[in-house]
Amino acid sequence: MRPGGAGEGDGELVREMLLALRHRGPDGSRVEERGGATLGHARLAIIDLETGDQPQSDESGRIRVVVNGEIYNYVELRRDLEARGHRFRTRSDVEVIPHLYRERGEAFVEDLRGMFAIALHDEERDRLVLVRDRLGQKPLYHAGTEGAFFFASELSAFERIPGLDGAVDPEALDLFFTYQYVPAPWTIRKGVRKLEAGTMLILEADGTSRIRRYWDSRPRVDEGLEGEEALAEVEELLEESSRLRLRSDVPLSLFLSGGIDSGLVAAAVAGVTKPLALTIAFPGAAEDESEGARLTAEALELPQRIRSVSMGAAETVGRVLEHMDEPHGDASCVPTWVVCREAARGFKVSLSGDGGDESFAGYEDRYTQNLAIDGLRRFLPEGVRRRLFGLLATLLPKGDGLPRFLRWKRISRSLSLQVEDAYHLDMSIVRPSLKRRLYGQDLRRSLGTFDSSLPIRRAFREAGECDLLSRLLYVDRRTWLAEGVLAKVDRMSMAHSLEVRSPLLDHRLVEAAARIPSTLKLRGGRGKRLLRELAKKRLPPDVVRAPKAGFAPPLAEWLRGDLGRLFQESVLASDARLGDLLEMNVVRELFSAHGAGKENHARPLWVLLVMETWLRRRGGKS
């Protein structure tokens, strides 16, 4: 957008940007220049295959919109708008948006149930409105240059813009090494920013802009809420949100693990349709859930396809790393990429169980330990905690191979800190002690006093006054879910032109969960108590009783095999891009200790491999 009028060549530049997004929208593209804005869209056709091309507009044609994602309640919204005199030209879910904006202005987003990145141009006011969905299922990047403002669904589109600063942002690099993802509003490139989940950006005709939060999942716990009442509300909302996400003009599939989240989604839709259930297996791995998934599929009479990811995964890993628009260090990208590839062989849409952990306390070990440590923290004088347990943390061995509750070094360190600082360390991949050895002098100098705990601290501050578990869940929704889990799913699915819909991320269900007392979520070290009660009515007993398992590959073993050779050929190569940023002797030390089985450095080694691969593919050094 150029306030005051489009510039010469804008249309061609937008077409170039769309070329970088064609995997997200292989079914056609369209560019429309009008007023001060040039809007472009690459389409993945799912609803209204014939007339659903974008941009869409209202009757006047002066409010235009492009959307990445879906509006699930468009049928109800359209019915209400037609009753108020609005007339529609298509059957598209997107067409309701300009009509809603005409009625409600910026408040239009409050009526939407869906996942979306929205760009709306109001020609009458020469105003641009960008909106990212409430939980962050769809990304939205933006950047300003001299006299122009750009936006896109992927960072790669900005590589086509002349004059944009594309150097690596050292703060974002530090955040990536800390959390294994780059949280909004940072991006790995200096000149580009990400819109945060649940916010909108308004760019006015005079070039001024403002960002405001239109939705938040801040806990508003109702301590008087009884278990049966909460269970009935969650059951009703899960049924409704699951069936809303069946709206499609193309066939759907289902991601099915051995856990209760995807199992409950499967049960919610099984009475309406029987989608193909897709499952990933890790033969011989401790966390292979394929047997539980098989039991669920059989109980619900769903057709199922199981695919294995084996030790010889270096080729697959290489392809996954090549598809990272922005570095992402969650190793479950690998099985996510594989299951999305399988789904895309016959489908454009899949349902998933993402979101249950962050609303209903699924990360039970982490939450239980933090609650126990905080109980001790509140009974010990601060001075004693900081001195005594700070000293113990420096003396005790790491104990990475031990269960979480026996890792005394980490427990002592957490006791010596305030809760937000302890949680930041708990979520860190490369911790401060390792950063001091790993970061090169130039990187340390460029970072100055930057504090990578800022995203965690801010989320804790905005959680408000409530019990610790509710605050931890809120922090995870604002950070790990939005920029970690959902970014992974979006990138790996869109690499295969696949849309993933998550009923447990319906904002009404998340709001309901935020009102539920913590005792109905976690007790006696067992998480997701409420969902387990619901699962008892729907799923096989062995699935309900099964312990929490992750969706991660056996990364430690892989890095001692084929993946280790890939690491040597890239990160430890003489031309490694990370050589200008890190102390490579420390990297070799970590790799050697891991390969010898002395210590488990799988996660920091993996984020190094991801970053090196991204730097080589995207070009250049910091």
Secondary structure, DSSP 8 states (H G I E B T S, - for coil): --TTS--TTHHHHHHHHHHTTTTT-TT-EEEEEETTEEEEEE----S-TTT--S-EE-TTS-EEEEEEEEETTHHHHHHHHHHTT---SS--STTHHHHHHHHHGGGGGGG--EEEEEEEEETTTTEEEEEE-SS--S--EEEEETTEEEEESSGGGGGGSTT---SB-HHHHHHHHHHSS--TT--SBTT-EE--TTEEEEE-TTS-EEEEE---------TT--HHHHHHHHHHHHHHHHHHTT--SS-EEEE--SSHHHHHHHHHHHTT---EEEEEE-TT-TT--HHHHHHHHHHHT--EEEEE--S--HHHHHHHHHT-SS----TTHHHHHHHHHHHHTT-SEEE--TTHHHHHT--HHHHHHHHHHHHHHTTS-HHHIIIIIHHHHHHS---TTS-GGG-HHHHHHHHTS-HHHHHHHHT-SS-HHHHHHHB-HHHHHHHTT--TTHHHHHHHHHT-SS-HHHHHHHHHIIIIIIIIIHHHHHHHHHTTT-EEE-GGG-HHHHHHHHHS-GGGT-BTTB--HHHHHHHHHHS-HHHHHS--------HHHHTTTHHHHHHHHHTTSTT-GGGGTB-HHHHHHHHHHHHTTSS--HHHHHHHHHHHHHHHHH----
